[in-house]
């Protein structure tokens, strides 16, 4: 087995919130193994959780019968996470029209997580997939050098 | 080195473990069958924790975790019967909390009746498999203490893996349920199509008469029976029956009654004997609380007469051109109650131009309105029948009129019962 970290990780997960927690642990373990500090790892874990949870809760019917795509790419100290949803929840417009640069009102059901993601990640993009869904891409870098 | 709870500090080993977990994510939700995915998950659990053996236990029908997949560190199935710490498994299962046991405390966890190997001190790690509030089972690994002592880091990664496995198991259950639902729906659809094919399609020629039939099940399959059978001498048997209950069980009895009736009629059996035979069969085979009402009319176009027998069936209406309507009363009790019951045959009575007969099941008049006006009722049905006959409508027109009047009463409410009707008119 090579001791270099794999450059990409692709997975398709069922649209169930129960999968988010374990997945976060796995992603945190991945970043920790890259030498990220505990704080940086925890921040990245939170970002990943918010994005994936958002895709399951609002981008799908949230019934376990669909799939959310996860792609994680590692280039040097930059980790890029792409999360695609099937678009069967509130629909891509709900995601794309939200202004994530301002804190959402307290009673908002969508956007708080993405506001957080926007604030915490180095870069965040949103868009539509070819299959009627939406995607969120976040780039994360550690604050402390690994 | 790093203080991460799930890292050992050994870079090569940490990276290998992360690789194993990442592979598990890909594989657990991949396309392989569940048994393969579970087997690989247990193999990964062993490698991630550096354990010697791994066992995945799933709750059985009684809600107790029993071993489902048991593997050794070389990727082979463990020989049964298995020796493992039932105490640790039971604790994890009941508390839904992970358990890490090292040293002497684990030695006592083994069943003392087991082999000497089992009594060697072991290090044990067990975590619950659950989705939400639903406990699914327990993921368990162990090692001889001299080989490996588990750490909190092992436990953290092991728990993450168990979470992924739980969701995969739950997904498989959902998929199985979905497949079962589809299979049942397909079977019901097949049953419905078979039953539909039993409905009289090419009605026998009835010179001097106009015949129409109606059959509308309230669920996929019906316990109502409607048949028109050509007999010798140009005579035609008109049969309508109603098995108690609905759905598939009722439909099965309807189907076997049809086969029996047709066999008896084709053999030239007289109606009284036909009734006695069907009754004897149903007395034997129907469930204790089951019964069937049945009407059989024999129309003779040459003689222009009608004879009938009725096993407790809702009385068909015979309307004369004068407007006078008589009910064709039962000639015996319902089938399935008394295996010694005798059935008389009434008639033949004249049945000619202007005469009209309605044979039906209770679904045609018992349907209820949603607003509390109650069921449509036999009187309303009789009045509707009489009016449509008086208006000079065809048999099909009379049935359409009855359904339309019934529909006006119940509105958009779905039917409570199978609706079956037969109208024959002398022309």
Interface residues (C-beta under 8 A of the other chain):
Chain A: X1 X3 X5 X6 X9 X10 X11 X12 X13 X14 X16 X18 X19 X21 X22 X23 X25 X26 X28 X29 X30 X32 X33 X35 X37 X38 X41 X64 X65 X67 X70
Chain B: X2 X3 X4 X6 X7 X11 X12 X14 X15 X16 X17 X18 X19 X21 X22 X24 X25 X26 X29 X30 X131 X132 X156 X157 X159 X160 X161 X162 X163 X164 X166 X167 X170 X171 X174 X178
